[in-house]
């Protein structure tokens, strides 16, 4: 708000960052706040502008995000999709002129929480080399599908990047000075590497061609088509990691909400049966049971509740204090002295 953001938009941003940390997806939480504020500072993000519908039919809409905060644009779009799904069974919304929207789960959950299947995906800065390619042309485009069940804990919430890992995981190995697993990264000439000092680009999900990396490459391409091309904003190699007021991110997102009861009235019951069958499958290692998508986040949320709050490292808290001082706001106060390692 100290940068002129409307209170409700600032609250939306805060809720999205907190939700990511609550679910254990720290890459999309408060650690990204500094970058977001810098984008507002330089005018690449315009939280004083308002998203608007450019075209729509009973089932679809095309939205101009007006370069507002990504979560503001994301919620605006998914709420339109939900409204349409309540009226005609499905709502599909694609937008342009947005910014990084953070954790895809936050938008799919809006549909999931009213009993619908929710879907969200976005394009992203080019840092993934295509199969057989030397230079990055596509981003590690995130995607999420949330499908409700009869019982909340049986629902599937599938959130993933379409590269093998995102760059934050590469950074963790760099901090520890460890060798990278195969299939994660490529050198500046596109060759697979496990040498952290040579890691320059990401590889698509699966890694190299001999390990079916072309499937991940096509998965990334699918998201790019549904977002950048369909949305009419920047796409592929034109999406840059750094931007300015003159050259904003102009990311594109796609969302849909689908009422499963319009197809199968017993959808949620069948979902419960399916997830129960998966969880009851004998594990090759008894101490690591078979999970379904969403279980790791559920475990983290349970731990947060038991701890009475989200844990951050001392380094994180120091960064938060510096940000608060810079923008003249009250810093976060730690509840106790229990920290994650830096």
N, C-alpha and C positions, 0 to 999 in steps of 0.2 A: 504493500500500500504506500510505502514511502516513495515509490517510483511512479505514483499516479495510477496504480491499478485499482479498479473497482473492488470494493470489499468482497463481494460475492465471488469475483474471479480469483482474488487472492486466496479466499477460503477453498475454492475448488482446487487450486494449485497445491495448497497445503495438505488437503485431504488426500490427494493423489500421491504425493511424496510420502506421507505417513503410512498410507495403505501398502505401498511397496516395501517399506521397512518392516512393517508389521508382518508381512508375508515372507520376510527373509530375502527379498529381492533388492538388496541394498544398492546395487548398481543404478536402480531407477528411483531411489529415494532421496533423502536429504543431501547425500554426497554430490548430487547433480545440481544442487541449488545455485552454487556459485556460477556455473556455466549459464544457467537460465537467467540469472540477474545480469550477467555480462551482455547477453543478447538483448535484454530490455534496455540496458544502458546505451548500447550502440545503435539502437533503433531497428535492429533486425527482427525483434518481436514487438508487436504493438498491442499491449493489453488494454489500451483505450479504445480500440476499434471493436466492432461487433460482427460476429459471423452472420451470414445471411443465406437464405435459400435462393439459388439461381434458377433452378427448374425443378418441377416435381410432378408426379402422377400419384394415384392412390397408393402405390407400392414402393416407389423409388424417389430419391431426391439427390440433387447435385448441389453441394454447398461450397460457398466461398468462406474460408476460415478467417479472412481479413488479417492474416499474420498474427492473430491473437495467441495466447498461451495454448500449447498443445492440448492439455487437459480440458480447457474451456471449449475448444473446438470439438474435442472427442465426445464430451458429454452432450453438447448441443446436437451432434450428429446421431449419437446412439439414442437419445431421447426421441428424436424424430422417427428413427427406425422402430422403436418400441411402440410409439403411438400408431404408426401405420400397421404394425403386426397385430395390434389389438383390433384394428378395423378390418383388415383384409387377410390376416394370417402371416404376412411377411412384410418386412420393411428393409429396404436396402438403401444405404446412403454412402456416397463417395464425396470426398472433399478435396480441395486444393488450398494453397496459401495457408498452410499450418506450420507449426513447429513441433519439435520432439514431444510426443504425448506421454512418454514415460512407459509405464507398465501396461501392456495390452489387456491384461486381466481386468483392470479397473473398468473397462468399457464392456467387455463381454459379461462381466458380473451384473451390470445394470439390467441386462436382459434376463440373465439366469435367475436373478432375485425376484422376478415376476413370473417365473415358471417357463420362460422361453429359452430356446437355444440362442446363445449369443456368440457373435463372431467379430473379431477386430484384427486388422492388419495395417501395416504402414511401410512405406519405403524409407530409406535411410541413406546416409552418406556412403559413397562408393569406396569400399575397402576390402571387397572380396574379389579374388581373381576367378573368372569363369574357367570351367574345365578346359585345359590345354592353353589357357591364356597366360600372358606375362604380366599384365597390368589390371588393376581393379576397375570394373565397369558397373558393378552392382553393390548394394549394401547388404548387411546381415539382417535383412528385412524380417521384423518380428511378426508373429501370428498367434492368435489365441482362439480356441473354440471352447465354450463352456456349455455343457449339456446337463440339465438338472435330472435328479433322480427322486424316487419316492422319499428317501431320507437324504438330508443335506450332505452328510458325510459320504454318501455313495455317488455324488455327482462328479463328473469328470471336468476338470479345468485344465486344459492343455495349453500352456504358454511356452513358446520357444522362439529362438532365433533360427534362421535358416542357414546360418554358417555353423560349423561344428561347435564353436564357442564364440562368445563376444570378446571384444578387446580387453574388457575388465579382467577376464580370466588369464589372458596373456600377461597382463600387468602383475597379477599375483605371483606368477612364476618368476617374473623378472625381479620382484622384491625378494623372493626366496633364493634367487640364483639357481633355479632348478632347470633341468632340461625339459623341453616341451614334449608332450605325447605326439605321436605321429598323427597326421591328418588335421592338425590345428592351424598351422601357419605356413606362409610362403616367404621366400626371400624377395628382394627387389626385382628379380627377373622371373618371378612366378614359380620357382622351384620349391617343392616341399622342404621344410627344415624343422629340426627339433632344437636347433641352436637359438637360444633366446636372444642373443645379440644380433642374429641375422633376420629375426622375424619382422617383416615389414607389412605384409598383407595377411588377410584371413583366407582360409579355404572354405568352400561350401560344405554343408552338412555331408558327412561321409568321407571328406578329404579328397584324395586323388582319384583319378579315373578308374584305376584298377580296384579301388575299394568302393565303387559305385558313387563317387562324388558327383557324377553327372546328374544323379537324381536330386541331390541337394541343390545343384546349380539350377535345375529346372524348377525346383520348388521356389527358389529366390526369384526366378524369372516370372513365375506365376503371380507372386505378390506384387512385383513391379508392374505387371500388366494391369492388375486389379486396382492398383493405387496410382502410380505415376502416370501411366498412359490413360487409364480410364478417367482419372481425376483432372487431367489437363494441366498439371503443374510440372515441376521438374521431375526428371526421371533418369535412371541409370547413371551414366558418368557425369551428368550435369548437376547431380546432388553432391554438394561439397560439404566437408566437415566444418570449414570456416566460412562465415558469411558476414554481411554488413547490411546497413540500411539500404544501400544501393543494390546489394545482391543477397536478399534474404534466403532463408532455407527453402521456403515454398514446398514443404513436404506435403504428401498426399496420404490420406487414410481411407480405408473402406470398412464399413460396419454393416452387419445385418442382424436382425432379430427375427426369429421364426417360432411360431406357435406350433409345437409338435403335436398337440391334440388335434390339429386340423388334418393330420395324417393318421396317426396311431393314438387312439384314446388311452391306450395302455403304455404309452411311451415311457413314463417315469418308472412304472413297475418293471418293465423289461430292462430299463437301465440298471435298476437295482439288482436284478437277477444277473446281468452281465458282469457288473463290477464285483458282485459276491463270488462269481465263478472265477474271476481273475485273482481275487485276493486269496481264495482257498486253494489255488494251484500250489502244489508242492514246490518248494524252492530248492535249488541246487545247493544252497547254503542255508541251513535252517535258521541261523541268526540274522539273515537278511531276507525278510518276507517279500513276496511280490506286491508291488505298489500299483496304484493307478495314478494318473496325472492329477495333481492337486494335493496328494498326500504329504509331500515334503513341506509345502506351505502350511497345511493344517497342523503339522507337528510343530512348526516354528511358531505359529499363532498361539498354540497351546502353551508353549514354553514362555512366550511373552506374557501371557495372562498369569502364569504361575510366578513369574519373576516380578510382576507388577509394573512392567514397562519394557520398552525397547532398549537393548543395550547397544552402546556405541563405543568405539575405541577412544582413548584419550586424545589421539590425533584428530579424530572427527570432531570431538567437542571443542577442541582448540580452534579448528577451522570455523565451526559455527559461531564461536565467540568473535572471531575476526570479521566475519560477514556482518554480524549484528552491529559491531562497532562502526564498520564502514557505512552502514545504511541507517544508523541511529535508532536501532530498535533493541528491545530487551532480549538478551541472549537466553538460550535454553539453560535450565538449571538441572544438573544431574540429581537423581533421586538418592543415589548412594554411590559408593566407591567401586561398584562392580562394573568392570569394563571388559570389552573384548580386547584382545591384543591388537596393537597398532599394525 
